[in-house]
Amino acid sequence: MITNQFSKTPASDSQRVLFVNHGSLLDEGVMCLVGAIPELEVMKVDYAGDELIARDITAACPDVVMIIQEKTGKLGALYRFLTSKPELKKLRMIVFHSNDNFVDIFSQKPKRAIPSQDFLAILQGPKPFSNLSNTIQRNS
């Protein structure tokens, strides 16, 4: 079930951010941090298995999906499947790997994994990323 995480009224130009919640303290902390940004409409869906997550993301039709996980899964395939749908063509998917402190960014436009202090910049949409810290190229 998809729930609106914060009771603020979203602006007409707000970015819709969907968190895939695994129930960790890190999930809750990142949701609160991102939810404090007025331009973002934050929603959450509880993880109920790999088979259901694509359906839940499609139903929410977000601009950004955020996932925090310990192990690398088949996220590239999930991203390709989701963006094959016209309504999710511009979807960005951000995956935090809690076991090695890396961030993967899936986007139609090439992006680079960035240091954690800069990750909020990628939530706010198609702005130039030229002012971000030096980045490390990460294969997706």
N, C-alpha and C positions, 0 to 999 in steps of 0.2 A: 504494500500500500504506500502510495506517495503522499507525503505530508509537507505542507509549507512549514519550514522550520522556524521562521520568525514572523511576528504578527504585523510587520510594517506593510504599508501599501506600496507596491512596486511602482516605480516611475514608468512612463510609457516607453522610455528608451533603455530600460534596465536589462541587464544580462541575466538569463535564467541559469542558475547553477544547481546541478543535481548531485548530491553526495550519495555514493553507494556506501551505506553504513554497515560496518562489520561489528559494531558494538564496542569498539575500543575507546579508551580515554583519549587517544590521539585523534580519533575520528571526531569526538565531541569538541576537543580543543580547536581543531582546524575549522569545524563548522561555525563555532562561535566567533573565531577570528574573521572569517570571510563574511559571516552574517552581519558584522558591524559596519560593513561598507554599504552606504545607502543606495548605491547604484546597482546592487546585486539582489536579485530575488533568489533566496536560498531554499531549496527543497531537499528532502531526504527520502531515500527508499532503503528499506532494510534488505540486506543481502539474503536471498532465499535460494541460492544455487545458480550455477552457471547457465542452466537452461532457461531460467526465468529473468535473468538480468537484462537481456536484450529486449524482451517484451516490456519490462518496466521502464527502461530508458526510452524506448520508442513512444510509450504512452505519455511520458512526461514532456517530450519534445524540448529538451533543454538546449541552451547554447554551449554549455560546458558541463562535462561529467567529471567528477573528482572521485578517485578511488585510492584508498590507502591499503596496501597489502604487503605481506611479508615475502611472498614468492612470486616469481614471474609466471604468468599464465599465458593464455592465447589471446592477449590483448590486441595484437595487430589484426588478427582475424576478426575479433569483435568489432574493432573500429571500422574495418573495411565493410563489414556487414551493415553496421548502423548507417554509415555515410552513403551506402547504396540507395537508401531511401531519400526521396527528394526533400522531405521536410527536415532531414538531419544532414543535409549536404555540407553545411558550414560548421558542423559540430567540432568542438575541440575536446579532447579527453586528456586529463592530467592524472598521472598515476604516481603516487608517492610510494617508494619502496622503503618501508620502515627498517628493514634489516641492513641496508647498505647506504642509506641517506641519498639516494639518487631520485631524480624526478624524470619521468618520461612524459613527453608532450606529443600527442597525436593531433595533427592538424592537416588540412588540405594544403596549406602553405607551409613550407619547411620551417621548423622551429628547432631550437636547440634546448637541451636540458640546461637548466639554470640553477645557480645557487639558491638555496631555500629562502634567503632574505628577499629575493626578487620575484617569488612566485606569484604574488598578488597582482603584479602587472599583467600577467597573461590572462587573468580572469576578466579584465575589463575590455576585451575585444580587440578588434583589428587596429591597434595603435602600433606605430613603429617601435621596434624593440632595440633600436640602435643604442639607447642609453643604458642598457643592462650591463651588469658586470661581465667580465670575461667568461665565456661559456665553454663547456666541454661537449663536444659532439657525442651523442649517444645513439647507437643503433636501436631501432624499434622493431 
